[in-house]
């Protein structure tokens, strides 16, 4: 039976291996036919920025992982509105389509999932 998972990311894109490992878990979960969504808060919005220069920080390109979400049937990438405004990014600056939610809606979003995991 399929369960619904929401992975919540708050850390910046290249803050050690934590985000890369969390994204690997996201993809593995989706590979087992689970319903997977992602919520990006605060600095995690920068995970989706186009034209990342990961080679400058000697790190794996997490942009490539986000571009592969569609292959795993991960269609819902939520971004909190205040986070995207604070980042100075617009939807045109992002790698994948997003669904923008207000901070007040985060709790409601959590209630729609069987599991909410911090990434």
TIMI-2910 file (N, C-alpha, C, CB; in pm, 1 decimal, decimal comma, always signed):
<rs>
+----------+----------+----------+----------+----------+----------+----------+----------+----------+----------+----------+----------+------+
!      n_x !      n_y !      n_z !     ca_x !     ca_y !     ca_z !      c_x !      c_y !      c_z !     cb_x !     cb_y !     cb_z ! resn !
+----------+----------+----------+----------+----------+----------+----------+----------+----------+----------+----------+----------+------+
!    +83,6 !   -117,9 !     +0,0 !     +0,0 !     +0,0 !     +0,0 !    +88,4 !   +124,7 !     +0,0 !    -95,3 !     -0,4 !   +121,5 !  Unk !
!    +56,7 !   +217,9 !    -85,1 !   +134,5 !   +339,8 !   -100,3 !   +105,7 !   +438,4 !    +12,6 !   +105,3 !   +404,3 !   -235,3 !  Unk !
!   +211,1 !   +498,8 !    +62,4 !   +201,4 !   +602,3 !   +166,0 !   +245,8 !   +734,9 !   +106,4 !   +288,0 !   +566,0 !   +291,4 !  Unk !
!   +202,5 !   +844,0 !   +170,0 !   +239,4 !   +977,7 !   +123,9 !   +348,3 !  +1034,6 !   +215,0 !   +115,3 !  +1071,7 !   +121,1 !  Unk !
!   +460,1 !  +1073,7 !   +154,3 !   +575,0 !  +1127,0 !   +225,8 !   +597,5 !  +1272,4 !   +185,4 !   +701,2 !  +1042,2 !   +197,8 !  Unk !
!   +622,8 !  +1357,2 !   +283,8 !   +663,7 !  +1494,7 !   +258,4 !   +802,6 !  +1513,1 !   +319,9 !   +559,8 !  +1598,1 !   +317,5 !  Unk !
!   +899,2 !  +1547,5 !   +235,9 !  +1034,3 !  +1574,9 !   +282,3 !  +1050,6 !  +1726,3 !   +291,2 !  +1141,7 !  +1511,3 !   +187,2 !  Unk !
!  +1084,1 !  +1774,1 !   +409,6 !  +1098,0 !  +1917,3 !   +434,6 !  +1246,2 !  +1952,2 !   +438,1 !  +1027,9 !  +1958,3 !   +567,8 !  Unk !
!  +1286,8 !  +2041,9 !   +350,8 !  +1426,3 !  +2084,3 !   +341,1 !  +1436,5 !  +2230,5 !   +385,3 !  +1480,8 !  +2065,8 !   +195,5 !  Unk !
!  +1536,1 !  +2259,1 !   +470,8 !  +1559,2 !  +2396,6 !   +514,4 !  +1704,1 !  +2440,2 !   +498,3 !  +1517,8 !  +2412,2 !   +658,1 !  Unk !
!  +1795,3 !  +2346,4 !   +489,3 !  +1938,4 !  +2379,6 !   +482,5 !  +1976,0 !  +2429,6 !   +343,4 !  +2024,3 !  +2257,0 !   +519,5 !  Unk !
!  +2082,5 !  +2506,7 !   +338,0 !  +2129,8 !  +2557,4 !   +209,6 !  +2179,6 !  +2442,5 !   +122,2 !  +2241,5 !  +2661,3 !   +230,3 !  Unk !
!  +2189,8 !  +2469,7 !     -3,6 !  +2215,5 !  +2366,4 !   -103,8 !  +2345,3 !  +2289,3 !    -83,2 !  +2217,3 !  +2428,3 !   -238,2 !  Unk !
!  +2452,0 !  +2355,1 !    -48,5 !  +2580,6 !  +2287,1 !    -41,9 !  +2638,1 !  +2291,6 !    +98,9 !  +2678,6 !  +2349,5 !   -140,3 !  Unk !
!  +2553,4 !  +2261,7 !   +195,7 !  +2591,1 !  +2259,8 !   +337,0 !  +2630,5 !  +2116,9 !   +374,1 !  +2473,9 !  +2311,8 !   +428,2 !  Unk !
!  +2747,4 !  +2075,2 !   +328,4 !  +2793,3 !  +1938,6 !   +353,5 !  +2717,2 !  +1838,5 !   +267,1 !  +2777,2 !  +1903,2 !   +501,7 !  Unk !
!  +2718,9 !  +1712,2 !   +309,1 !  +2653,9 !  +1605,5 !   +232,8 !  +2509,1 !  +1582,9 !   +272,6 !  +2730,0 !  +1477,6 !   +249,3 !  Unk !
!  +2462,5 !  +1653,4 !   +374,2 !  +2328,6 !  +1629,1 !   +428,5 !  +2219,6 !  +1637,6 !   +321,2 !  +2298,9 !  +1728,9 !   +539,4 !  Unk !
!  +2221,8 !  +1741,3 !   +240,2 !  +2116,9 !  +1760,4 !   +140,1 !  +2126,4 !  +1653,7 !    +31,4 !  +2126,6 !  +1900,9 !    +78,0 !  Unk !
!  +2245,7 !  +1622,0 !    -12,3 !  +2261,6 !  +1518,5 !   -114,0 !  +2209,3 !  +1384,6 !    -62,9 !  +2409,1 !  +1505,8 !   -155,3 !  Unk !
!  +2239,9 !  +1353,0 !    +62,0 !  +2191,1 !  +1228,3 !   +121,2 !  +2039,1 !  +1229,9 !   +135,5 !  +2256,4 !  +1205,0 !   +258,0 !  Unk !
!  +1984,0 !  +1344,3 !   +175,0 !  +1838,3 !  +1355,5 !   +187,8 !  +1771,3 !  +1337,3 !    +51,8 !  +1799,3 !  +1492,4 !   +248,7 !  Unk !
!  +1828,8 !  +1396,1 !    -52,2 !  +1770,7 !  +1380,7 !   -185,8 !  +1782,2 !  +1236,7 !   -235,6 !  +1839,2 !  +1475,5 !   -284,5 !  Unk !
!  +1889,1 !  +1169,3 !   -200,9 !  +1900,1 !  +1027,0 !   -235,3 !  +1787,8 !   +947,7 !   -168,9 !  +2038,0 !   +970,9 !   -192,5 !  Unk !
!  +1757,3 !   +979,7 !    -44,0 !  +1648,1 !   +911,7 !    +27,5 !  +1513,7 !   +943,7 !    -38,7 !  +1645,8 !   +954,0 !   +177,5 !  Unk !
!  +1495,9 !  +1067,8 !    -81,6 !  +1373,4 !  +1106,4 !   -152,9 !  +1355,3 !  +1018,4 !   -276,5 !  +1378,0 !  +1256,7 !   -193,6 !  Unk !
!  +1460,4 !  +1005,6 !   -355,7 !  +1451,6 !   +928,2 !   -480,1 !  +1431,6 !   +779,2 !   -452,5 !  +1577,8 !   +948,8 !   -564,3 !  Unk !
!  +1497,8 !   +726,9 !   -351,0 !  +1480,2 !   +585,4 !   -315,6 !  +1337,1 !   +559,0 !   -271,2 !  +1578,8 !   +544,2 !   -204,3 !  Unk !
!  +1282,4 !   +649,7 !   -189,8 !  +1143,7 !   +634,1 !   -143,8 !  +1048,4 !   +633,2 !   -262,3 !  +1105,5 !   +747,1 !    -45,6 !  Unk !
!  +1068,9 !   +725,4 !   -354,8 !   +982,8 !   +732,2 !   -473,4 !   +998,1 !   +609,0 !   -561,8 !  +1014,2 !   +857,6 !   -554,3 !  Unk !
!  +1118,1 !   +552,8 !   -566,5 !  +1142,4 !   +434,0 !   -648,5 !  +1062,1 !   +313,8 !   -599,9 !  +1290,8 !   +400,0 !   -648,9 !  Unk !
!  +1020,6 !   +316,8 !   -473,1 !   +938,0 !   +209,8 !   -417,5 !   +789,5 !   +242,4 !   -426,2 !   +976,5 !   +183,6 !   -272,9 !  Unk !
!   +753,9 !   +321,4 !   -527,0 !   +613,8 !   +354,5 !   -557,6 !   +539,6 !   +420,7 !   -442,5 !   +540,4 !   +230,4 !   -597,5 !  Unk !
!   +610,0 !   +502,6 !   -367,1 !   +545,6 !   +582,2 !   -263,1 !   +518,1 !   +721,3 !   -319,9 !   +634,5 !   +590,1 !   -134,0 !  Unk !
!   +415,3 !   +785,1 !   -269,2 !   +382,8 !   +921,4 !   -311,8 !   +476,3 !  +1016,3 !   -236,1 !   +230,2 !   +956,5 !   -284,8 !  Unk !
!   +562,5 !  +1087,1 !   -309,8 !   +663,8 !  +1171,8 !   -248,3 !   +646,5 !  +1316,3 !   -294,8 !   +805,4 !  +1120,6 !   -282,0 !  Unk !
!   +654,2 !  +1407,1 !   -199,0 !   +653,7 !  +1550,5 !   -225,9 !   +766,5 !  +1613,8 !   -145,4 !   +515,1 !  +1615,1 !   -190,3 !  Unk !
!   +802,7 !  +1735,3 !   -185,0 !   +910,4 !  +1808,5 !   -119,2 !   +860,4 !  +1947,7 !    -84,1 !  +1037,0 !  +1816,1 !   -209,5 !  Unk !
!   +897,9 !  +1994,6 !    +34,6 !   +870,7 !  +2132,0 !    +76,1 !  +1004,6 !  +2199,9 !   +104,5 !   +776,5 !  +2136,5 !   +202,3 !  Unk !
!  +1029,3 !  +2310,7 !    +37,4 !  +1151,7 !  +2387,0 !    +57,8 !  +1120,8 !  +2513,9 !   +135,9 !  +1218,3 !  +2421,1 !    -77,0 !  Unk !
!  +1193,5 !  +2531,3 !   +245,2 !  +1178,4 !  +2648,5 !   +331,0 !  +1312,3 !  +2720,4 !   +343,3 !  +1125,1 !  +2608,1 !   +470,8 !  Unk !
!  +1306,6 !  +2848,9 !   +367,3 !  +1425,2 !  +2928,9 !   +397,8 !  +1532,4 !  +2913,8 !   +289,3 !  +1482,7 !  +2888,5 !   +534,2 !  Unk !
!  +1658,1 !  +2887,7 !   +327,5 !  +1767,8 !  +2880,2 !   +230,2 !  +1757,2 !  +2761,6 !   +134,4 !  +1898,9 !  +2873,0 !   +303,0 !  Unk !
!  +1672,6 !  +2667,0 !   +164,9 !  +1657,2 !  +2551,2 !    +75,9 !  +1600,7 !  +2590,2 !    -60,4 !  +1567,0 !  +2447,3 !   +140,7 !  Unk !
!  +1541,4 !  +2707,6 !    -71,1 !  +1491,5 !  +2755,4 !   -200,8 !  +1604,1 !  +2757,0 !   -303,8 !  +1429,6 !  +2896,7 !   -187,0 !  Unk !
!  +1725,4 !  +2784,3 !   -258,0 !  +1839,3 !  +2791,6 !   -350,1 !  +1875,3 !  +2655,8 !   -410,4 !  +1960,0 !  +2848,5 !   -278,1 !  Unk !
!  +1819,2 !  +2545,6 !   -358,2 !  +1840,7 !  +2414,0 !   -419,8 !  +1794,9 !  +2416,1 !   -565,4 !  +1765,3 !  +2303,5 !   -341,3 !  Unk !
!  +1693,2 !  +2496,1 !   -593,6 !  +1630,4 !  +2494,7 !   -725,4 !  +1684,2 !  +2599,8 !   -821,4 !  +1484,1 !  +2513,5 !   -710,3 !  Unk !
!  +1782,8 !  +2675,9 !   -779,2 !  +1833,9 !  +2784,4 !   -863,5 !  +1899,6 !  +2729,2 !   -990,0 !  +1934,6 !  +2870,5 !   -784,9 !  Unk !
!  +1862,4 !  +2788,3 !  -1102,6 !  +1925,8 !  +2754,4 !  -1230,3 !  +2073,6 !  +2789,8 !  -1227,6 !  +1856,1 !  +2826,9 !  -1346,5 !  Unk !
!  +2151,4 !  +2722,3 !  -1309,8 !  +2293,0 !  +2753,3 !  -1331,0 !  +2375,2 !  +2750,8 !  -1203,2 !  +2306,2 !  +2887,9 !  -1395,4 !  Unk !
!  +2356,1 !  +2646,7 !  -1125,0 !  +2437,8 !  +2631,1 !  -1005,3 !  +2580,5 !  +2597,2 !  -1046,1 !  +2379,7 !  +2521,6 !   -912,1 !  Unk !
!  +2674,6 !  +2639,8 !   -969,3 !  +2816,1 !  +2618,4 !   -998,7 !  +2875,2 !  +2525,8 !   -893,4 !  +2893,5 !  +2753,3 !  -1003,5 !  Unk !
!  +2825,2 !  +2403,9 !   -888,5 !  +2864,6 !  +2309,7 !   -783,4 !  +3013,2 !  +2273,4 !   -789,6 !  +2781,2 !  +2183,4 !   -793,6 !  Unk !
!  +3072,4 !  +2279,6 !   -908,0 !  +3214,1 !  +2244,5 !   -918,8 !  +3302,0 !  +2342,5 !   -840,9 !  +3256,8 !  +2241,6 !  -1065,9 !  Unk !
!  +3254,1 !  +2463,2 !   -818,4 !  +3331,6 !  +2561,3 !   -742,2 !  +3338,4 !  +2527,2 !   -593,8 !  +3272,0 !  +2699,4 !   -759,9 !  Unk !
!  +3243,6 !  +2447,0 !   -546,9 !  +3244,8 !  +2404,7 !   -406,2 !  +3277,4 !  +2255,6 !   -394,8 !  +3108,6 !  +2434,6 !   -339,4 !  Unk !
!  +3327,4 !  +2198,3 !   -503,8 !  +3366,9 !  +2056,6 !   -508,4 !  +3256,1 !  +1967,1 !   -455,0 !  +3495,8 !  +2033,9 !   -427,8 !  Unk !
!  +3139,1 !  +1981,7 !   -512,0 !  +3024,1 !  +1906,7 !   -464,9 !  +2944,3 !  +1852,6 !   -583,0 !  +2935,5 !  +1994,4 !   -375,6 !  Unk !
!  +2865,2 !  +1752,0 !   -554,2 !  +2774,6 !  +1693,9 !   -652,8 !  +2667,4 !  +1796,7 !   -687,7 !  +2710,1 !  +1562,2 !   -599,4 !  Unk !
!  +2629,9 !  +1805,2 !   -813,0 !  +2529,1 !  +1900,6 !   -858,7 !  +2390,6 !  +1854,9 !   -813,9 !  +2534,1 !  +1916,3 !  -1012,9 !  Unk !
!  +2337,6 !  +1918,8 !   -710,1 !  +2204,8 !  +1878,0 !   -664,5 !  +2096,8 !  +1921,1 !   -762,8 !  +2175,8 !  +1936,3 !   -526,3 !  Unk !
!  +2129,1 !  +2016,1 !   -848,6 !  +2034,4 !  +2055,3 !   -952,7 !  +1997,8 !  +1936,3 !  -1040,4 !  +2092,6 !  +2168,1 !  -1038,3 !  Unk !
!  +2095,7 !  +1851,7 !  -1068,7 !  +2070,1 !  +1731,6 !  -1149,6 !  +1972,2 !  +1638,6 !  -1079,0 !  +2201,9 !  +1657,0 !  -1179,1 !  Unk !
!  +1984,2 !  +1629,7 !   -946,3 !  +1890,0 !  +1545,9 !   -870,3 !  +1748,8 !  +1602,3 !   -878,4 !  +1934,0 !  +1534,7 !   -722,8 !  Unk !
!  +1736,4 !  +1733,1 !   -866,6 !  +1603,5 !  +1794,1 !   -876,3 !  +1545,1 !  +1780,3 !  -1016,7 !  +1610,2 !  +1941,7 !   -837,3 !  Unk !
!  +1630,4 !  +1789,2 !  -1118,7 !  +1581,0 !  +1772,2 !  -1255,6 !  +1531,3 !  +1629,7 !  -1280,0 !  +1691,0 !  +1806,9 !  -1356,2 !  Unk !
!  +1578,7 !  +1534,6 !  -1201,2 !  +1537,0 !  +1394,5 !  -1219,5 !  +1407,0 !  +1360,8 !  -1145,5 !  +1647,7 !  +1301,3 !  -1172,0 !  Unk !
!  +1352,7 !  +1452,8 !  -1068,3 !  +1232,1 !  +1423,1 !   -990,0 !  +1117,7 !  +1370,2 !  -1076,0 !  +1186,3 !  +1547,6 !   -916,4 !  Unk !
!  +1101,2 !  +1428,3 !  -1192,8 !   +991,8 !  +1386,3 !  -1280,6 !  +1003,7 !  +1238,5 !  -1319,9 !   +989,2 !  +1473,6 !  -1406,5 !  Unk !
!  +1125,3 !  +1190,2 !  -1336,3 !  +1146,5 !  +1049,3 !  -1370,0 !  +1096,1 !   +955,8 !  -1260,6 !  +1294,0 !  +1023,5 !  -1395,4 !  Unk !
!  +1089,8 !  +1006,8 !  -1138,9 !  +1044,9 !   +928,7 !  -1022,8 !   +900,3 !   +960,7 !   -985,5 !  +1136,3 !   +955,1 !   -902,9 !  Unk !
!   +830,3 !  +1028,8 !  -1074,8 !   +690,8 !  +1068,6 !  -1052,8 !   +673,0 !  +1157,6 !   -930,2 !   +604,1 !   +945,6 !  -1038,2 !  Unk !
!   +773,4 !  +1238,9 !   -900,8 !   +762,6 !  +1338,0 !   -793,1 !   +719,5 !  +1468,0 !   -858,9 !   +899,5 !  +1355,2 !   -713,0 !  Unk !
!   +593,5 !  +1499,4 !   -841,5 !   +535,1 !  +1613,7 !   -911,1 !   +515,7 !  +1735,2 !   -822,2 !   +404,1 !  +1574,9 !   -970,2 !  Unk !
!   +515,3 !  +1717,1 !   -691,1 !   +485,9 !  +1827,9 !   -601,3 !   +610,8 !  +1876,4 !   -529,1 !   +380,4 !  +1786,9 !   -500,4 !  Unk !
!   +658,0 !  +1991,3 !   -572,5 !   +766,1 !  +2060,4 !   -503,4 !   +704,6 !  +2191,3 !   -453,7 !   +893,4 !  +2084,9 !   -598,3 !  Unk !
!   +687,1 !  +2197,4 !   -322,9 !   +626,6 !  +2314,4 !   -261,3 !   +737,1 !  +2408,3 !   -213,4 !   +533,5 !  +2273,7 !   -143,8 !  Unk !
!   +713,2 !  +2537,9 !   -230,2 !   +804,5 !  +2639,1 !   -180,6 !   +722,4 !  +2740,6 !   -101,6 !   +883,7 !  +2707,5 !   -297,5 !  Unk !
!   +770,3 !  +2771,8 !    +17,2 !   +699,4 !  +2867,9 !   +101,5 !   +722,8 !  +3008,0 !    +46,7 !   +746,0 !  +2857,8 !   +250,0 !  Unk !
!   +615,5 !  +3084,8 !    +34,5 !   +616,0 !  +3215,1 !    -31,1 !   +718,9 !  +3312,4 !    +26,7 !   +479,5 !  +3276,0 !    -21,9 !  Unk !
!   +723,6 !  +3329,1 !   +158,3 !   +819,1 !  +3422,5 !   +218,0 !   +963,0 !  +3382,0 !   +187,8 !   +797,8 !  +3430,5 !   +369,0 !  Unk !
!   +988,4 !  +3252,7 !   +180,4 !  +1123,8 !  +3204,5 !   +151,2 !  +1167,3 !  +3243,9 !    +11,3 !  +1131,3 !  +3052,9 !   +167,0 !  Unk !
!  +1076,8 !  +3232,8 !    -84,9 !  +1114,5 !  +3267,9 !   -222,4 !  +1130,6 !  +3419,1 !   -236,3 !  +1009,0 !  +3215,8 !   -322,9 !  Unk !
!  +1048,7 !  +3495,3 !   -166,3 !  +1062,9 !  +3641,4 !   -170,7 !  +1196,2 !  +3683,2 !   -109,0 !   +945,3 !  +3710,3 !    -96,4 !  Unk !
!  +1228,1 !  +3629,4 !     +7,3 !  +1352,9 !  +3663,0 !    +76,7 !  +1475,5 !  +3624,9 !     -6,3 !  +1358,4 !  +3592,9 !   +212,8 !  Unk !
!  +1466,1 !  +3516,3 !    -81,3 !  +1579,3 !  +3470,1 !   -162,3 !  +1609,1 !  +3563,1 !   -279,3 !  +1552,1 !  +3330,3 !   -214,4 !  Unk !
!  +1509,7 !  +3640,1 !   -320,5 !  +1526,9 !  +3726,0 !   -436,8 !  +1509,1 !  +3651,7 !   -568,5 !  +1662,5 !  +3789,6 !   -433,1 !  Unk !
!  +1471,3 !  +3524,8 !   -560,7 !  +1449,6 !  +3445,0 !   -681,4 !  +1304,7 !  +3456,7 !   -727,3 !  +1485,9 !  +3297,3 !   -656,3 !  Unk !
!  +1282,6 !  +3430,3 !   -853,9 !  +1146,7 !  +3421,2 !   -907,0 !  +1128,4 !  +3279,5 !   -962,2 !  +1120,3 !  +3530,7 !  -1018,4 !  Unk !
!  +1007,7 !  +3245,9 !   -994,8 !   +982,0 !  +3111,4 !  -1049,2 !  +1060,6 !  +3087,8 !  -1178,3 !   +831,2 !  +3092,2 !  -1075,4 !  Unk !
!  +1089,8 !  +3193,4 !  -1252,0 !  +1167,8 !  +3180,5 !  -1376,2 !  +1313,5 !  +3142,4 !  -1349,5 !  +1162,9 !  +3311,4 !  -1454,9 !  Unk !
!  +1361,1 !  +3164,6 !  -1226,6 !  +1499,5 !  +3133,0 !  -1190,1 !  +1517,2 !  +2988,4 !  -1145,8 !  +1545,9 !  +3225,2 !  -1080,0 !  Unk !
!  +1408,8 !  +2911,2 !  -1143,9 !  +1412,7 !  +2778,3 !  -1082,4 !  +1417,7 !  +2666,3 !  -1185,4 !  +1292,3 !  +2759,1 !   -993,1 !  Unk !
!  +1474,5 !  +2554,2 !  -1143,6 !  +1494,9 !  +2437,6 !  -1230,4 !  +1367,5 !  +2361,3 !  -1263,6 !  +1591,4 !  +2344,2 !  -1166,2 !  Unk !
!  +1276,9 !  +2355,8 !  -1168,0 !  +1156,5 !  +2274,4 !  -1183,5 !  +1033,5 !  +2357,3 !  -1146,2 !  +1164,8 !  +2146,2 !  -1096,0 !  Unk !
!   +917,4 !  +2317,2 !  -1197,3 !   +794,0 !  +2387,6 !  -1158,0 !   +767,9 !  +2368,6 !  -1007,9 !   +672,1 !  +2335,9 !  -1241,2 !  Unk !
!   +714,5 !  +2471,7 !   -945,8 !   +687,0 !  +2466,6 !   -802,3 !   +542,2 !  +2502,8 !   -774,4 !   +780,8 !  +2560,7 !   -725,6 !  Unk !
!   +500,5 !  +2470,4 !   -653,4 !   +371,7 !  +2513,9 !   -601,9 !   +402,0 !  +2601,6 !   -480,9 !   +277,7 !  +2391,3 !   -564,6 !  Unk !
!   +362,4 !  +2727,3 !   -487,5 !   +391,1 !  +2821,8 !   -381,0 !   +280,6 !  +2814,2 !   -275,8 !   +404,6 !  +2965,7 !   -437,0 !  Unk !
!   +322,3 !  +2805,7 !   -148,7 !   +225,7 !  +2805,7 !    -39,2 !   +263,7 !  +2915,5 !    +60,7 !   +220,4 !  +2665,8 !    +30,9 !  Unk !
!   +164,6 !  +2962,1 !   +134,6 !   +190,2 !  +3061,7 !   +239,1 !   +235,8 !  +2991,7 !   +366,5 !    +63,4 !  +3147,4 !   +266,6 !  Unk !
!   +309,8 !  +3063,4 !   +449,3 !   +361,4 !  +3007,8 !   +576,1 !   +247,4 !  +2949,9 !   +659,4 !   +436,6 !  +3116,7 !   +657,4 !  Unk !
!   +131,6 !  +3015,8 !   +659,5 !    +16,8 !  +2969,7 !   +737,4 !    -38,6 !  +2836,4 !   +686,7 !    -92,7 !  +3074,7 !   +734,8 !  Unk !
!     -7,9 !  +2799,2 !   +565,2 !    -59,2 !  +2676,1 !   +506,1 !    +30,9 !  +2554,8 !   +530,3 !    -77,8 !  +2695,5 !   +358,5 !  Unk !
!   +147,6 !  +2576,9 !   +588,5 !   +242,5 !  +2467,8 !   +608,0 !   +182,7 !  +2357,8 !   +696,3 !   +372,2 !  +2520,9 !   +670,2 !  Unk !
!   +118,9 !  +2394,6 !   +805,9 !    +57,2 !  +2295,4 !   +894,6 !    -50,5 !  +2215,6 !   +824,7 !     -1,4 !  +2363,1 !  +1016,3 !  Unk !
!   -129,2 !  +2282,2 !   +742,6 !   -233,9 !  +2214,1 !   +665,7 !   -170,0 !  +2116,0 !   +568,0 !   -322,6 !  +2316,7 !   +589,7 !  Unk !
!    -61,2 !  +2159,1 !   +505,0 !    +10,6 !  +2071,2 !   +412,0 !    +60,6 !  +1946,6 !   +484,8 !   +129,2 !  +2146,0 !   +346,4 !  Unk !
!   +119,3 !  +1965,3 !   +604,0 !   +168,7 !  +1851,1 !   +681,8 !    +58,3 !  +1748,9 !   +705,7 !   +225,9 !  +1898,4 !   +815,9 !  Unk !
!    -61,8 !  +1794,7 !   +732,7 !   -172,2 !  +1703,9 !   +765,3 !   -216,2 !  +1617,1 !   +648,0 !   -289,6 !  +1783,0 !   +814,6 !  Unk !
!   -172,7 !  +1649,3 !   +528,3 !   -210,9 !  +1575,2 !   +409,1 !   -119,1 !  +1455,4 !   +380,8 !   -211,3 !  +1668,0 !   +290,4 !  Unk !
!    -19,2 !  +1434,7 !   +466,3 !    +78,8 !  +1329,4 !   +443,2 !    +81,6 !  +1229,9 !   +558,7 !   +217,3 !  +1389,7 !   +422,7 !  Unk !
!   +113,1 !  +1105,6 !   +524,3 !   +127,9 !  +1001,5 !   +626,9 !   +255,8 !  +1022,7 !   +705,5 !   +127,7 !   +861,2 !   +563,3 !  Unk !
!   +361,8 !  +1067,9 !   +637,7 !   +491,6 !  +1088,9 !   +701,5 !   +548,0 !  +1224,5 !   +657,8 !   +590,5 !   +973,4 !   +665,7 !  Unk !
!   +595,0 !  +1301,2 !   +755,3 !   +663,6 !  +1427,1 !   +729,5 !   +804,4 !  +1412,7 !   +785,9 !   +587,2 !  +1550,1 !   +793,4 !  Unk !
!   +903,8 !  +1423,3 !   +698,8 !  +1042,7 !  +1398,3 !   +737,3 !  +1129,3 !  +1520,0 !   +711,8 !  +1098,5 !  +1278,3 !   +661,9 !  Unk !
!  +1216,7 !  +1548,9 !   +804,3 !  +1309,8 !  +1659,2 !   +789,0 !  +1426,9 !  +1613,4 !   +703,3 !  +1358,5 !  +1710,6 !   +926,7 !  Unk !
!  +1458,9 !  +1690,4 !   +600,1 !  +1566,5 !  +1651,3 !   +510,2 !  +1692,3 !  +1728,7 !   +531,3 !  +1523,9 !  +1666,4 !   +370,6 !  Unk !
+----------+----------+----------+----------+----------+----------+----------+----------+----------+----------+----------+----------+------+
</rs>
